[in-house]
Amino acid sequence: MKKLRIVFMGTPEFAVGILDTILKNNYEVAAVITAPDKPAGRGQKIKYSAVKEYALEQNIDILQPTNLKDSDFLRQLKDLDANLHVVVAFRMLPKAVWEMPEYGTFNLHASLLPDYRGAAPINWAIINGEKKTGVTTFFIDDKIDTGAMILSAETPISENENAGQLHDRLMEIGSQAVVETLDKIAKGNVETQLQKESGGLKTAYKLNRENCKIDWEKSGTEIHNLIRGLSPYPAAWSDFNDGIAAVQVKIYEAGFEKRDHKLPIGSIKSSKREITVAVCDGFINIYSLQFPGKKKMNVSELLNGMPIGENATFC
């Protein structure tokens, strides 16, 4: 049985769940590497990454390099004398980093590779209407999410599950996959499988303002998938026009009712408790949303103080 001494690399909350499970399974973590502190919010107060917050609580040494190729950082990393690097939701590593430890560097990715390589695999699996997804561990190489796979774990995606809910489930599934991978490395019985390359692979593109905007000309299922695939963060958005001015509204929860109608696309019907939007093959029923300058609220809360005019549209 090999004794593993790990350097853990990660930044967001997803990585915290994995790191916590590693420690609870009595693996030694020599240090964590995470993103530099940065100002955030209206007050521009310095914000720590979720991984740094957790590492401080656990009294784990922390490195926060701005340049992963910096010679001082590489010397510090080497001095930690780790024999394995574990990476979860971090940035691309230079060869000098990933080839340093004796037992290599492996990554946990929140998809069934080779599909959904990239920055936002959880979101795009839902946006694209996938019925299943999962996690994969693999040894890092010089490209993004292309290395030899160690193991994967699959899970179904339910019809109304959103990205936040799937994130939390995959964090649990990923935690177990990482521990199982560590066990295999410690026992010296790792068997890897090369990823198959084909022209039909699906990609987890970085989310941006444009691909988070709702196109009301699309089918109700596609719109519903976009909304839940971006909820709770960063949230799908749309222009709302009340006939006087247009504002940008975030939509967090919705449902789809397939039905024939002759209403214009984007037209809104509202009552005291519901807002429905006409799409080509039915209606999107909006359950929670956020107008500029207001908090996120459910539809009944919104309509109590802000009735929707007859000529209002989403566009």
VENRAHU-V260232 format. One record per helix or strand of 3 or more residues. SS is the DSSP state (h for helix, s for strand). FROM is the first residue (numbers start at 1). TO is the last residue. Records with the same first field share a line. If there is no record, write none. Layout:
SS=FROM-TO + FROM-TO
This chain:
s=5-10 + 28-33 + 38-40 + 45-47 + 84-88 + 105-109 + 132-139 + 149-156 + 236-241 + 246-258 + 267-270 + 275-279 + 282-290
h=13-24 + 50-57 + 71-79 + 95-98 + 121-127 + 163-187 + 210-212 + 220-229 + 299-305
